[in-house]
């Protein structure tokens, strides 16, 4: 069952609103740097992203090595360069609005 369905069962009705992330987002969460991938190479940036703490160290390091290589050799831009022209991106973040009714 999708989490939105769980919310619908608990709080009916609900409104689910997409929350697109702007390219210059400064909030320091995982999706904030989607148009600035170099930021993920910075250990201080990674340290502020709680989601990354759930990835085993060896896997995270392997991913960082691949990202660094892709940025240096142009692979990242060839695959994802279209992102550099986008002002916002829907990364799947959603705001769920529900009314709590006292019984």
N, C-alpha and C positions, 0 to 999 in steps of 0.2 A: 504494500500500500504506500502510495506517495505521501510525503509529509503534508502536502496541502490537503489531502483527503482526511488525514488525522485532524488537522485544524478544523476542517469543515464539520467533522463529527463533534468536536468539542465546542466550537463557537460557530453556530450557523445563524446568519450568513457571515461570510468573510469576503474581504476584497484583497486580491493579491496584485500588487503593483510592482512592475519591474523597476530596478534601481540601476540604471546604466552608470558606468564608472567613467568620469572624464579623464582625458589623457594626462592632465596635470594634477591629478588627485594627490593630496598630501597626507592622507590618513594613515599610511604605513601598514595597511592590511595586505593580504596576499595578492589580490587583484589590482592594487593601486598602481603597480609599475608595468602594466601590460604594454605600454608604448615606450617604456624605458627599461628594456631588459638588462642593460648594464648594471642597473641598481641591484639586481639579485646577486651580483658578484661580490658585493660589499657585505662583509660579515656583520657589520652593525645593522644594516638593513634586514638581513636574514634573521638576526637575533630578535628583532622587533615583530616578527611574523610568527605568531603562535602555531599556525598550521604546519610550518616547516619543522617545528620541534617534534612532530609525530613521525617524521620520516627517519628511518635508521641512518646513522651518520655516513656509512659507506655508500648508501644509495644517494643521499643528498650530495655528497662530495662528487660522486660519479656524474650526477646531473649538472653540477656546477662546472665540472671539467668540460662536459659536452656543450653547455651554454657558452662558456668562454671560447672554446674552439669555433663554434658556429658564428659567434660575433666577430671573431678575428678573421675567419676565412670567408665571410660573407654568406654562409649557408643560412643563418637566421634571417637575414634580410631578403634573400631570394625566396624563402618559404613564407615569410611573414611581413614582408615590406609593405603590403597593402595596409597593414595596421597603422603605419606611420602617417597615413593620410586621414585617419579617422579621428574625429574630435571626442567621441564617446564610444563605449563598447558595452554590450550586454553580456556580462560574464555569468549570468544566472543568479545574481543576488536579487532577492525579493523582499518586499515589505509586506507583511501580513497585517491587515487592519481588521480587527474584530471588536464587536461591542459586547461587553460583559453585562449581563442582565441579572440583577439581584432577584432571587425567587422568594 
